Amino acid sequence: MTEIPVIRETGSCLQDCCFLLITMKIVTVVGARPQFIKAAAVSRVLRAVPGVQEILLHTGQHYDANMSAVFFKELSIPEPDVNLGAGSGTHAVQTARMLEGIEAVLLEEKPDKVMVYGDTNSTLAGALAAVKLHLPLAHVEAGLRSFNRAMPEEINRVVTDRVADVLFAPTHTAVANLKTEGLEAVTHFTGDVMYDSVLFYLDQVSQHASRYALGGLPDHFLLATIHRAENTDEPGNLNRILEAFASSGRTIVWPVHPRTRKTLTDSLKLPSNVNAIDPVGYLQMLWLTMNCDKVLTDSGGLQKESYFLGKPCITIRTETEWLETLHDGWNTVTGTDTDRILEAISSTYPSAARHDAFGDGQAAGKITRILTS
């Protein structure tokens, strides 16, 4: 326990300096765009609990201003207490750099618990650093499985779940996966914190649509995001995706990930019907999703947000962790086959209403109660 001085203000008068008893210190490790969105929901609730101190550690995995700084600003997330500036590199180099930096912070801060999100290299590094120092570890968005060990994210999430002390599962499918792996005793179904975020920011985007609207778009367009290594680093896969985009006959708005933009060369030219834009903030991405006809993506987060907002989704991967989105035709998995993508664009129409598969929008509160109990 740590005592820190706090100045309390009543009206216009400062009262005597008193002491707030810090009963729990939590280090939250984030590093990539989806994690900022998830942490925004949980940190908002966690920091309102008396006696709890959260230290936000940003690994710097996403360091481009459009992929990092803009999220802290527009989502009103407190600036990171620590930014390691790890940057890019091979999986081994990047993870090792993060692991070294996170360990130093944990040794200095001596937190009561460490919390990680999702399935990035930041997640894995945070998990390994915590368990090597025998610090209790919580994993938000636990239990997801693609069953594709070629995905770096699959390795990260499996290892993190195995070493964590408490697992927060976003869906009942995730709970079932963890039960199968013998982790039922430390698993809690909380719902999805990204659903919390969508509900929280939806009104803001709706009420200030002109602030987030992207001008010059037709009334009907498709929204695309492509960023996974198996799609961007394999010219054949990316070329088949671009062929499908070109043959769709539809206006496609594509916020291009920095890594993907580097891959686009003279031999992989963007079709004329594709409006390639720089990465956008979370709120503008919500606006684009709300106003598009359909979504084409290899992002797990955008599959869910499409489902939350009632937009049909075409997943340009060979599998999805979010099986709930497949019900009643809300999501179609195509891989990178050009014909299958085109068929999905023309034929993906849901046959029934969406299910409440991702909780009730109160996941952050449930996570906070379990963490602080």
C-alpha positions in Angstrom: 0.0 0.0 0.0 1.2 3.5 -0.8 0.0 6.8 0.6 0.0 9.8 -1.8 -0.9 13.4 -0.9 -4.1 14.7 -2.5 -5.4 18.3 -2.4 -9.1 18.4 -2.1 -11.0 21.4 -3.3 -14.5 22.5 -2.1 -16.0 25.5 -3.9 -13.3 28.0 -4.3 -11.4 27.1 -1.1 -8.6 24.6 -0.8 -9.0 22.3 2.2 -6.2 20.9 4.2 -3.9 18.5 2.5 -5.1 15.0 3.3 -4.0 11.5 2.3 -5.7 9.1 0.0 -4.9 5.5 0.8 -3.8 3.6 -2.4 -4.9 0.0 -1.8 -4.2 -1.4 -5.2 -1.8 -0.4 -8.0 -2.4 -1.9 -11.5 -0.1 -1.6 -14.5 -2.0 -1.7 -17.8 0.0 -2.6 -20.8 -1.2 -1.4 -24.2 0.6 -0.9 -27.5 -1.7 -1.1 -30.5 -4.8 0.7 -31.8 -7.4 -1.9 -30.7 -5.9 -2.0 -27.2 -6.3 1.8 -26.8 -10.0 1.4 -27.6 -10.5 -1.4 -25.1 -8.4 0.3 -22.4 -10.5 3.4 -22.8 -13.6 1.6 -21.6 -12.0 -0.2 -18.7 -9.8 2.7 -17.5 -12.8 5.0 -17.4 -14.4 2.7 -14.8 -11.2 1.5 -13.0 -9.9 5.0 -12.3 -13.2 6.0 -10.6 -12.7 3.3 -7.9 -11.4 4.9 -4.7 -8.0 3.6 -3.7 -7.1 2.2 -7.1 -4.1 3.6 -9.0 -3.7 2.6 -12.7 -0.4 3.1 -14.4 -0.8 3.1 -18.2 2.2 1.6 -20.0 2.4 2.2 -23.8 4.9 -0.1 -25.5 5.0 2.0 -28.6 4.2 -0.9 -30.9 1.9 1.5 -32.8 3.8 4.7 -33.0 2.5 6.6 -36.0 0.4 9.6 -34.9 -2.6 8.3 -36.8 -2.3 4.9 -35.2 -1.5 6.0 -31.7 -1.6 9.7 -30.4 -5.0 10.5 -32.1 -6.7 7.7 -30.0 -5.5 9.0 -26.7 -6.7 12.5 -27.6 -10.2 11.7 -29.1 -11.1 9.0 -26.6 -10.0 11.1 -23.6 -7.7 8.4 -22.5 -5.1 9.7 -20.0 -1.7 10.1 -21.6 0.5 7.0 -20.9 2.5 7.2 -17.8 5.3 5.4 -19.6 6.0 5.1 -23.4 8.7 2.6 -24.2 8.9 3.6 -27.9 9.6 0.1 -28.9 8.7 0.7 -32.6 8.8 -1.9 -35.3 11.0 -4.9 -36.0 10.8 -8.6 -36.3 8.6 -10.4 -33.8 11.6 -11.5 -31.8 13.3 -8.1 -31.8 10.1 -6.2 -31.0 8.9 -8.5 -28.3 12.4 -8.6 -26.7 12.6 -4.8 -26.7 9.2 -4.6 -25.0 9.9 -7.3 -22.5 13.0 -5.6 -21.3 11.3 -2.2 -21.0 8.2 -3.6 -19.3 10.2 -5.6 -16.8 12.1 -2.4 -15.7 8.8 -0.5 -15.2 7.3 -3.4 -13.1 10.5 -3.6 -11.0 10.2 0.1 -10.3 6.5 0.3 -9.7 5.9 -3.0 -7.9 2.2 -3.2 -8.9 -0.3 -5.5 -7.2 -1.6 -6.7 -10.6 -0.7 -6.4 -14.3 -3.4 -6.2 -17.0 -3.0 -7.0 -20.7 -5.4 -6.8 -23.7 -5.9 -8.9 -26.8 -3.2 -10.7 -28.8 -0.4 -8.5 -29.9 3.3 -8.7 -29.2 2.6 -6.1 -26.5 0.2 -8.6 -24.9 2.8 -11.3 -24.9 5.6 -9.2 -23.6 3.5 -7.8 -20.8 2.4 -11.3 -19.9 5.9 -12.8 -19.8 7.3 -9.8 -17.9 4.6 -10.1 -15.2 4.7 -13.9 -14.6 8.5 -13.9 -14.5 8.3 -11.4 -11.7 5.5 -13.5 -10.0 3.0 -10.6 -10.4 -0.7 -11.5 -10.8 -1.8 -11.2 -14.4 -5.2 -10.5 -15.9 -6.0 -11.0 -19.6 -8.8 -9.0 -21.2 -10.3 -10.7 -24.3 -9.2 -14.1 -23.3 -10.2 -17.4 -24.9 -10.3 -16.4 -28.5 -9.0 -19.1 -30.9 -8.6 -19.2 -34.7 -6.9 -22.6 -34.4 -4.4 -21.3 -36.9 -0.9 -21.6 -35.4 0.5 -19.7 -38.4 -1.0 -16.5 -37.0 1.3 -14.7 -34.6 -1.7 -13.5 -32.8 -2.9 -17.1 -32.1 0.5 -17.9 -30.4 0.3 -14.7 -28.4 -3.2 -15.3 -27.1 -2.6 -19.0 -26.3 0.5 -18.3 -24.3 -1.0 -15.4 -22.5 -4.1 -17.4 -21.4 -1.8 -20.2 -20.2 0.2 -18.0 -17.8 -2.5 -15.6 -16.7 -4.1 -15.7 -13.2 -7.5 -14.4 -14.3 -9.1 -14.5 -17.7 -11.9 -12.2 -18.9 -13.7 -13.8 -21.7 -15.8 -11.7 -24.1 -18.1 -14.4 -25.4 -19.5 -17.8 -24.3 -17.5 -19.4 -27.2 -14.3 -18.0 -25.6 -15.5 -19.4 -22.2 -16.0 -22.9 -23.8 -12.5 -22.7 -25.4 -10.9 -22.0 -22.0 -12.9 -24.7 -20.3 -11.6 -27.2 -23.0 -8.1 -26.1 -22.1 -8.6 -26.7 -18.4 -8.7 -23.0 -17.5 -12.4 -22.8 -16.4 -11.4 -22.1 -12.7 -9.8 -18.7 -13.6 -12.3 -17.7 -16.3 -15.0 -15.1 -16.1 -17.5 -14.2 -18.7 -17.7 -10.4 -18.8 -18.9 -9.5 -22.3 -16.8 -7.5 -24.8 -15.3 -4.2 -23.8 -15.3 -3.1 -27.4 -19.1 -3.3 -27.2 -18.9 -0.9 -24.2 -16.9 1.5 -26.3 -19.2 1.4 -29.3 -22.2 2.2 -27.1 -20.3 4.9 -25.3 -19.1 6.8 -28.4 -22.1 6.1 -30.7 -24.1 9.1 -29.4 -21.2 11.4 -29.8 -20.6 10.4 -33.4 -24.3 10.6 -34.2 -24.8 14.1 -32.6 -21.7 15.5 -34.3 -21.7 13.7 -37.6 -20.4 16.7 -39.6 -17.2 16.6 -37.4 -16.4 13.0 -38.4 -18.0 12.7 -41.9 -15.6 12.1 -44.8 -16.6 14.4 -47.6 -16.9 13.5 -51.3 -18.3 10.0 -50.8 -21.4 8.6 -52.7 -24.4 7.6 -50.7 -23.4 4.0 -51.0 -19.9 2.7 -50.5 -18.0 -0.3 -49.1 -15.5 0.1 -46.2 -12.3 -1.9 -46.3 -9.3 -2.5 -44.0 -6.5 -4.9 -44.8 -3.5 -5.1 -42.5 -2.6 -8.7 -41.5 0.8 -10.0 -42.6 -0.7 -13.0 -44.5 -2.5 -10.5 -46.7 -0.1 -7.5 -46.9 3.2 -9.4 -47.1 2.1 -11.9 -49.7 1.9 -10.2 -53.1 -0.2 -12.9 -54.5 -2.8 -12.6 -51.8 -2.9 -8.8 -51.9 -3.1 -8.9 -55.7 -6.2 -11.2 -55.6 -7.8 -8.8 -53.0 -7.2 -5.8 -55.3 -8.6 -7.7 -58.3 -11.8 -8.3 -56.3 -12.0 -4.6 -55.3 -11.5 -3.5 -58.9 -14.1 -5.9 -60.3 -16.7 -5.1 -57.6 -17.9 -2.0 -59.5 -18.4 -0.3 -56.1 -16.8 2.7 -54.5 -14.5 1.3 -51.7 -13.1 3.5 -49.0 -9.9 2.0 -47.6 -8.0 3.6 -44.6 -4.6 2.1 -45.5 -2.4 0.8 -42.7 1.2 2.2 -42.9 2.6 -1.3 -43.4 0.2 -2.0 -46.3 1.0 1.3 -48.0 4.7 0.2 -48.1 3.6 -2.9 -49.9 1.7 -1.1 -52.6 4.1 -0.8 -55.5 3.9 -0.2 -59.2 3.0 -3.8 -59.8 0.2 -3.6 -57.1 -1.6 -0.5 -58.1 -4.8 0.6 -56.4 -7.9 0.3 -58.6 -9.6 3.6 -59.6 -12.7 2.8 -57.6 -10.7 2.5 -54.4 -10.5 5.7 -52.3 -7.3 5.1 -50.3 -7.1 7.4 -47.3 -4.7 7.6 -44.3 -5.6 5.8 -41.1 -8.4 7.5 -39.3 -9.3 7.9 -35.6 -11.7 5.6 -33.8 -14.7 8.1 -34.0 -14.3 8.7 -37.7 -14.0 4.9 -38.2 -17.3 4.5 -36.4 -18.9 7.1 -38.7 -17.6 5.2 -41.8 -18.9 1.9 -40.5 -22.3 3.4 -39.6 -22.6 4.9 -43.1 -21.2 2.1 -45.3 -23.2 -0.6 -47.0 -20.9 -3.5 -46.1 -17.4 -4.0 -44.6 -14.5 -5.9 -46.1 -11.8 -6.6 -43.6 -9.2 -8.9 -42.0 -9.5 -7.1 -38.7 -11.1 -8.9 -35.7 -12.2 -5.7 -34.2 -13.9 -4.3 -37.2 -15.8 -7.6 -37.7 -17.3 -7.1 -34.2 -18.0 -3.4 -34.8 -19.8 -4.2 -38.0 -21.9 -6.6 -36.1 -22.6 -4.1 -33.3 -23.7 -1.5 -35.9 -25.7 -3.8 -38.0 -23.5 -3.9 -41.1 -22.8 -7.1 -43.1 -19.2 -8.1 -43.1 -16.9 -10.0 -45.5 -13.9 -11.3 -43.7 -10.8 -11.7 -46.0 -9.2 -14.4 -44.0 -9.5 -18.2 -43.9 -11.0 -18.2 -40.4 -12.4 -16.0 -37.7 -12.2 -16.0 -33.9 -15.6 -14.3 -33.7 -17.9 -17.2 -34.6 -20.9 -15.3 -33.2 -20.8 -12.9 -36.1 -21.3 -15.7 -38.6 -24.8 -16.5 -37.4 -27.6 -15.7 -39.9 -25.2 -14.4 -42.5 -23.9 -11.3 -40.8 -20.3 -12.3 -41.6 -18.9 -14.3 -44.5 -15.4 -15.7 -44.5 -13.8 -15.8 -48.0 -10.1 -16.0 -47.7 -8.3 -14.1 -50.5 -10.0 -15.9 -53.4 -11.1 -13.2 -55.9 -14.3 -14.9 -56.9 -15.4 -15.7 -53.4 -14.9 -12.1 -52.3 -16.9 -10.9 -55.3 -19.7 -13.4 -54.6 -19.8 -12.3 -50.9 -20.0 -8.6 -51.9 -23.1 -9.3 -54.0 -24.8 -12.0 -51.8 -24.0 -11.3 -48.1 -27.3 -10.2 -46.6 -28.3 -11.3 -43.1 -31.4 -13.5 -42.7 -32.2 -12.7 -39.1 -31.7 -10.2 -36.3 -28.4 -10.1 -34.4 -28.0 -12.0 -31.1 -26.8 -10.6 -27.7 -23.6 -12.6 -28.0 -21.2 -10.0 -26.7 -22.7 -9.1 -23.3 -24.8 -6.1 -22.2 -22.3 -3.3 -22.7 -21.2 -3.4 -19.0 -18.0 -5.5 -19.4 -15.7 -2.8 -18.0 -17.7 -2.7 -14.8 -17.6 -6.4 -14.4 -13.8 -6.5 -15.1 -13.2 -3.7 -12.5 -15.3 -5.4 -9.8 -13.4 -8.7 -10.2 -10.0 -7.0 -10.4 -10.6 -5.0 -7.3 -12.5 -7.5 -5.2 
